[in-house]
Amino acid sequence: MSDQNQSVKNATTGLRFMEFTLGHESYAVELLMVKEVIIPPEMTPIPKAAPFVCGLMNLRGIVLSVIDLRKKLGITPNDDKIHNAVIIFDLGDQLVGAVVDCIQKVVTIPQDCIKPVPDSDQNSQHFLGILQQDKKLTMWIDPKLILDGHVKQKNKAA
């Protein structure tokens, strides 16, 4: 394959993302990190936990921590709680739930539409890139970076 054909192929292939809202902005995670999406369940509070920790939940016999991604990133949640969802992330050695305002869609983004994150933002260490779709910009979140150090215990069967 010629270099020009390879460049065209790289520009047209892409990564799959799940888009969701936090407050009034769009965010995305790589679809491979999402195990499932559920409605917010009943949770057991954890005494003396950080303010962004919602508590523990039982997912078919697996106890896992749930955080409020909006509080973790300092984002004011939408008032409309009817569309809230919990994304269950598969972080390799553990499952973690994250509350978001609303699930939007699953999209495939070409490699050439994924831009680097400017270093000027204090939260830039939580993001892997910016997804550019026409005039819309979506922050690509890395759940491992956001949750690192806050959910250390591995999930155990209930």
N, C-alpha and C positions, 0 to 999 in steps of 0.2 A: 504494500500500500504506500502511495507517495505521501510525503510530508503534508501536502495540501489536503489530501483526502483524510489523513489522520486528524488534522486540525478541525476539519468540518465535522468529523465523527465526534471528537471530544466536545465540541461546542453544542452538538445536538443531543448527546446523551446527558443524563443528569441524575440527580439524587431525588429520592422521594421523601416528602416531608408531611407532617401533620401540622396544619395551621390552627391556632386558637387565639383567643383574645384574653388579655389581662388589662383591665381597665378599658380604655378606648383604643388600645394599640394592638397590632397583630404580632404574634410571635410564632415560631415554628421549632419543631424538634425532628430529628431524623426518624423516619417511620420505623426503622429497624430497632429503635430503642423503646418503642411503645408495645407493651404486652396487650393491653386492652384499655377501653374507656368505659367507666361506669358512672351511674348517678351517685351523688355524695351519700355514703352510707352513714349509719350511726357509728360514732367513734367514742372510744374511751380516752378521756383526757390523761395526759402524763403530767404529774406534779412537777413543778419547777422547770418545765420545758421552756424553750425559747418561744417568744410570742408568735412566731410563724408556724410552730408545730401544732397541728390540729389535734393529733392524738394517734391512737392505734386502731386498726380495723382488722376484721377477720375476713379474708378473701378465700372462701372455700377451704378452710383449715389452715391457711397460712396467715400468721399475724404480721402485719407490716405497718410501718410509720406512714403518716400522711402529713404533708406540709401544705401551707397555703402559699403558693408560688407568688401571689400578688404581694403578700406581706413580706416575704423573703426579699423581693426586689424593690420594696418601697413603693408599690403601685396601688392607688385607690381602686378598690373593686367597683364594678358596676352595681347599681341598685337592683337590677333585675336578676334575682337569684334563681329564677325558674330554669335558666339555661346552664347553671353551674354544672361542672363535670369534674370527675377525678380521673386523671391519666395515670395508669399504672405503668411505671417505667421499669424495664428490665436492665439493671445496671451490672449484669454479669453475675456477681456473687450475692445479690439481693434484689428484692422488689421494693419499690417506694412509690407511694401515691402522691400526687400533686393536684391541689384544687386549682381550677382555672375558671374564668368567667363563661366561656362558650367555645365549643369546638366548631371550627369553620369548615375545613375541607382537607383532603389529601391532594397534594400537588407534586408534580415532577418539575424540578427546576434545572435547566441546562447549566452545566459547569461555568459557562461564560457569564451567567447571570448571578453568580455568587461572588460578592465583593468582600474585601477585608473590612474589619471593624476599625474605625479610627481609635487611636489610643487616648483620646481626650476624655472619655467617659470613665468615671470611677467604677462602673459595673462592666467595663469592657472585658474583664477577665472571665465573665460568665458567658460570653458570646463567641461563637465560632465564625460568624460572618453575617452578612446582610444579603437577603434574597431580594433581587430586583425583578419585579413583575410589572411591566409597563411603567406607570408612574408610582406604583405602590412599593414601599420598602418594608420588609419583614425581618425582624431580628431572629437569627438562628441561635437558639439556646442549647447549651450542652448541659443536660441534667446532672452528669457526673461532676462537673465543675461547681454547679450551684449547690448540690447536695453534699459535696465532699466535707467531711468533718462534722456534719450535723446528724447524720444517720449512720452510725458506725456499727451497730450491732447487726449481725446477719439475722435474717428472718428464720424463725423456728416454727415447726408444725405445732398447731394448738393442741 
